[in-house]
Structures are given as structure tokens and as C-alpha cells.
Amino acid sequence: MTKVLVATDKPFAPAAVKGIRKVVEDAGFELALLEGYTSQDDFIKAVADVDAVIIRSDKADSAVIGAGTKLKIIVRAGAGYDNIDLQAATAKGVVAMNTPGQNSNAVAELALGMMVYYARGFFNGKSGSELMGKKLGIHAYGFVGKNVARIAKGFGMEVYAFDPFISRQEIEKDGVKWIGTVEELYSTCHFISLHIPANSQTKLSVNFALLSRMPIPACLVNTARAEVIHEADLLKMFQERKDFAYLTDVEPTNKSDIEAGFKAKFFCTPKKMGAQTEEANINAGIAAARQIVGFIKEGDKTFQVNK
């Protein structure tokens, strides 16, 4: 019997597990749970006899993949998949997938929530400002970016977007202003919402040269990945631009340096919170289960990321 392992050090919501179980067992497969584990060795042991794995932020590294003697597919319940060793998976013939779009509204709501929190002075009781009429630039117009645009327009923000992989027509049909270069986006907008993946082209790409183009006052919102930020340049931006603020759902390695001098312009969630809603939990988990069933039974590789 095909065996599917759900390995989550941060467990899915009970409703999500129930939905995953139904999809898996209705397909005639067996479901195994490894929840709240504290050692990577536990994951390595659990994967030994399974055909498929569902993870969240868990590390599917080369040791895990190597230990899966029957492993055929790993699905990351969420959009980002840099926690899967794609090279190791490809070398072993294991299909790696993500579940794009399932967490997008949750992440978008967090991005706008942080903007409101900052604009109102972190709710410090003093007079703040409003988002209405402010220029928001969306850096990458995928599932999350589209939802950010939808919500931001509800606030009355003036929304711009840059994405080299999305056509001008697709962006403009949503009532969003298309911008042709990343430099122009940063030069135009007081708020920038980051939604780029972490890859060889984007890592460290959000640097001082780009950030310093932002008009005064400037606020960068990062619900994407820490690796896309050039952290030394981020600190330099704080030092040279007293108007600059950084709101992030991914903790920078130089967090203590930023907090020491610029706490009034900095907010970092206690842990990554973008997908931490019950709805996103359920959507992503069930989508992952359905993709496994589709792959095992029909060879469907629609969301494969290691082609």
C-alpha cells in the first residue's frame, strides 16, 4: 500500500489533518503522521518506508531524501520550496512540488496588516498616518502580489507592480499600474511589498542601490525570504535614511543591530507568520494531499519544481 507521511515540526491545524487524511485514505493510501518532532533524525527515520511526504517549513535535505528508499514525491505545503534539496531530489528521481496560491491571501493580509500597524505608529497612542493615497509597489506579481493589490486598492492605495514574467496586460487588467523596471518601481513608491523567491538571480538583490531610490518616507515590507535582502545594505539604509522603515516576516541575521539603533522604524514577527491561518493551513495541506494522489495515480506533475 502507498504510504504518505506528513512530517511537520509545526503541525497542521486539526481540520487540515482531517482533510489530508480523507484525501489520502479515499485514494486507498495509508497516512502516517510525524508531528512536533524535535530532531531531524526523527524525520530521517520516519521517511524510510514511505512513498510520499508532505512538509511545511521542514527541511527535506539530502539526508532525508537519501533515507527514503521508496520515496517518489515530496510536496511542500506552501509556495516557497527552498527547504527542499532539489538537487538531491532530482538525483534520486524524486519529484518535488509546492502548492502555489494556497497561502496567498493569508500572506497578503499580513503584509497589509503590517503596513497599517506601522502607519499608525505601532499603535503607540500617538497620531499616525493613513494608507489611503499612498503609492504601493508590488515587487513580483504572482499569487500573493495579486492579493496584495486587491486588498491595497480597498484601502485606496495607488498600486504599481513590476514582474518581468507577467505581461503588462495582465497587470493592468487588475487596475494596477505596470512598471517596466525594478529601479523605476523603487523610485516611484513609498511602500514596497516584496514577493520574489530566493534564487541565484534574486539573493541579495534588494540592496542599497535599489532601496536608496525610494522616495521619502520609505517603507519596505518583506513577507518573502530573508535571503533576497542584502543585510549590510539594509543596515546602511537605516543609518543614512532616517525616514526608512523595514517590516518583515523573516528575521534578519542582524536583527539585534537594527533593533539597537532603529527600533522605532523596524518590526519583525516573532516567527514566520505569513501562512499561519487556519484557512491557509487547510488549503495548502489538502492541496498537497491531492497533488500526491494525482501524481501516484495519474502521473500528474503540474506543480513539479525540480524539472
Buried (B, 14 or more C-beta within 10 A) or exposed (E): EBBBBBBBBEBBBEBBBEBBBEBBEEBEBEBBBBEEBEEBEBBBBBBEBBBBBBBBBBBBBBBBBBBBEEBBBBBBBBBBBBBBBBEBBBEBEBBBBBBBBBBBBBBBBBBBEBBEBBBBEBEEEEEBEEBEEBBBBBBBBBBBBBBBBBBBBEBEBBBBBBBEEBEEEBBEEBEBBBBEEBEBBBBBBBBBBBBBBBEEEBBEBBBBEBBBBBEEBBBBBBBBBBBBBBBEBBBBBBEEBEEBBBBBBBEBEBEEBBEEEBEEBBBBBEEBBBBBBEBBBBBBBBBBBBBBBBBBEEEBBEBBBBE
